[in-house]
Amino acid sequence: MERLLQYFDDLDDFVYTIALLGERARTIGILAAFICLTVLVQLLGIYAAIANPPITVATGSLLVVGLMYRGIVCQSPEISAAS
């Protein structure tokens, strides 16, 4: 009976080892996807700036205004509590 329990314990260790390796592979995959998307967005921005500069400047201006608006309207709780 004890031999069977030891076998199940070894099988359990093997299954969780495979699961940990799968988690590491998933983390590396997510990092690779993030890097690829970041590079793609930068390349598309460069392409847009070369292909049609006025639209790119207008889009950049809208993004800056949106970020400024968000920075003013959505203050952090620490700043609100100090006021």
C-alpha positions in Angstrom: 0.0 0.0 0.0 2.8 2.4 0.9 4.5 1.6 -2.5 1.3 2.7 -4.3 1.1 5.9 -2.3 4.7 6.7 -3.2 3.9 6.1 -6.8 1.0 8.5 -6.7 3.2 11.1 -4.9 5.8 10.8 -7.7 3.1 11.1 -10.3 1.7 14.2 -8.5 5.2 15.8 -8.5 5.6 15.1 -12.2 2.2 16.7 -13.1 3.0 19.9 -11.1 6.5 20.1 -12.6 4.9 20.1 -16.1 2.4 22.7 -14.9 5.2 25.0 -13.6 7.1 24.6 -17.0 3.8 25.5 -18.8 3.5 28.6 -16.6 7.0 29.7 -17.5 6.3 29.2 -21.2 3.1 31.2 -20.9 4.9 34.1 -19.2 7.6 34.1 -22.0 4.8 34.0 -24.6 3.0 36.9 -23.1 6.3 38.9 -22.9 7.1 38.1 -26.6 3.6 39.1 -27.7 3.9 42.4 -25.8 7.3 43.2 -27.3 6.0 42.4 -30.8 2.9 44.6 -30.4 5.1 47.4 -29.0 7.4 47.3 -32.0 4.4 47.0 -34.4 2.8 50.2 -32.9 6.0 52.1 -33.2 6.5 51.0 -36.9 3.0 51.9 -37.7 3.5 55.4 -36.2 6.7 55.9 -38.3 4.8 54.7 -41.4 1.9 57.1 -40.7 4.3 60.0 -40.2 6.0 59.3 -43.5 2.8 58.6 -45.5 0.6 61.5 -44.2 2.3 63.9 -41.8 -0.7 66.3 -41.2 -3.0 63.5 -40.0 -0.2 62.2 -37.8 0.3 65.6 -36.2 -3.5 65.9 -35.7 -3.6 62.5 -34.1 -0.7 63.3 -31.8 -2.3 66.5 -30.8 -5.5 64.8 -29.9 -3.7 62.2 -27.9 -1.7 64.9 -26.0 -5.0 66.9 -25.2 -6.6 63.7 -24.1 -3.8 62.9 -21.7 -3.8 66.4 -20.3 -7.5 66.2 -19.8 -7.2 62.9 -18.0 -4.4 64.2 -15.9 -6.5 67.1 -14.7 -9.8 65.3 -14.2 -8.5 62.0 -12.8 -6.3 63.0 -9.9 -4.8 60.4 -7.6 -6.3 60.0 -4.1 -3.2 61.2 -2.4 -3.4 64.6 -4.1 -7.2 64.9 -3.3 -6.7 64.0 0.4 -3.9 66.6 0.8 -6.2 69.4 -0.5 
